[in-house]
Structures are given as C-alpha cells and as structure tokens.
Amino acid sequence: MRRALGTLLLAAAGFLAVRACAGPRPSVTAAWLEPRADGYVAVAAVRNAGGDGEILVTFRLRDRTTGRTVPANGTAQVRRGEEVQVRAFVPAPQGDWALEAESEYPPR
C-alpha cells in the first residue's frame, strides 16, 4: 500500500512538473492590416493559454481577385496568460487583400 501511494505521489509530482514546464498554447484572437507607403504591416493579437516561450505567427495576404498570396512571419516571447501583438512587414502592393494569421509553438 505504501509503495502504491509513493508511486502515485511521484507520478502526480511528475505530471505537475511537466505541466508547469509546458510551452505556450497560442491562439490568434484578431488580425488586421495597417497600410504603409511601401506595403503593409500585418498584426495579430495572440492570447497565450500555456506557459512561457517563443511563438511564431504565420501571416498570408491573399489577393481577393487573383488568389495570389504573399507570406510573412513574426515571432514573440510570451508569458503565461499574456496577450501580445505580433507584427510583420509584408512587401505587397496596394490592393484588395484578405489576411490570414496562424500561431504555433514551437516555432519551426
């Protein structure tokens, strides 16, 4: 009985240690474009429901008329429970663009 209780406590402590060391769990809550004279700045609001670490946001501008895409990436350091804005410059001409943004951890 003592051995089973010790094993159970050890397993619970291991689970809690791994959970505390788990990396970020990012999710994009909003994304928008800010026009500039030489292109756009893609911005994503990202909420982290996990631990601390570096996240990657992949942006894709898609031309609504032609379907052409222009990719960009941005990274950020996040802490547990934090919401951050991740920005990336996108060298695209003025046009009718749709923005897609995805966040991931670990960054590739």
C-alpha atoms as one frame of an Amber mdcrd trajectory, in Angstrom:
protein
   0.000   0.000   0.000   2.824   2.389   0.908   4.619   1.622  -2.321   1.452
   2.309  -4.370   0.909   5.618  -2.557   4.547   6.607  -3.124   4.279   5.732
  -6.812   1.067   7.734  -7.103   2.623  10.779  -5.422   5.691  10.540  -7.632
   3.540  10.308 -10.755   1.448  13.317  -9.663   4.592  15.352  -8.950   5.985
  14.424 -12.374   2.745  15.418 -14.078   2.705  18.785 -12.317   6.358  19.428
 -13.171   5.775  18.663 -16.856   2.604  20.768 -16.885   4.453  23.711 -15.326
   7.221  23.415 -17.940   4.842  23.065 -20.879   5.317  25.669 -23.558   2.896
  28.262 -24.870  -0.535  27.443 -26.288  -1.050  30.442 -28.569  -4.228  31.341
 -30.422  -4.917  34.285 -32.708  -7.841  36.330 -31.388  -7.786  39.064 -34.068
  -5.748  40.041 -37.129  -5.624  43.172 -39.257  -3.552  45.076 -41.808  -2.005
  48.507 -41.377  -1.218  50.096 -44.759   2.124  51.823 -45.370   3.513  53.552
 -48.439   5.801  50.575 -49.168   3.456  47.701 -48.269   1.566  46.598 -45.174
   2.174  45.677 -41.574   0.266  42.527 -40.662  -0.753  42.476 -36.995  -2.141
  39.593 -34.947  -3.415  39.706 -31.378  -2.350  36.408 -29.803  -3.512  35.035
 -26.450  -1.297  32.512 -24.682  -3.161  29.906 -22.639   0.014  27.957 -21.823
   3.475  28.519 -20.400   6.314  30.864 -21.300   8.219  30.671 -24.584   8.632
  31.871 -28.148   5.758  31.670 -30.620   5.606  32.028 -34.387   2.796  33.733
 -36.286   2.497  32.962 -39.985   0.697  35.634 -41.992  -0.681  35.220 -45.520
  -2.103  38.064 -47.541  -4.402  36.725 -50.241  -5.465  38.901 -53.164  -9.245
  38.603 -53.282  -9.278  38.978 -57.074  -6.386  36.813 -58.276  -5.816  34.492
 -55.303  -2.108  35.424 -55.213  -0.578  35.071 -51.738   2.239  36.920 -50.006
   3.635  35.256 -46.855   5.309  36.810 -43.815   6.327  35.612 -40.338   6.584
  37.259 -36.945   7.766  35.928 -33.598   7.241  36.978 -29.996   8.179  35.909
 -26.493   5.069  35.253 -24.406   4.368  34.563 -20.762   1.599  32.513 -19.210
  -1.840  34.128 -19.696  -0.461  37.056 -21.687  -1.934  38.625 -24.829   0.539
  40.178 -27.263   0.530  41.806 -30.670   2.810  40.222 -33.247   3.745  42.374
 -36.251   5.409  41.623 -39.575   6.120  43.823 -42.565   4.645  42.498 -45.816
   6.043  43.977 -49.065   2.815  43.845 -51.072   1.383  46.438 -53.446  -1.815
  48.257 -52.531  -4.814  46.096 -53.334  -7.824  44.199 -52.032  -6.131  41.770
 -49.640  -7.545  39.275 -47.138  -5.337  38.490 -44.141  -4.914  35.026 -42.637
  -2.881  34.521 -39.452  -1.950  31.316 -37.609   0.074  30.942 -34.434   2.137
  27.955 -33.431   4.538  26.618 -30.858   7.259  25.564 -31.099   8.412  27.828
 -33.903   9.933  25.994 -36.862
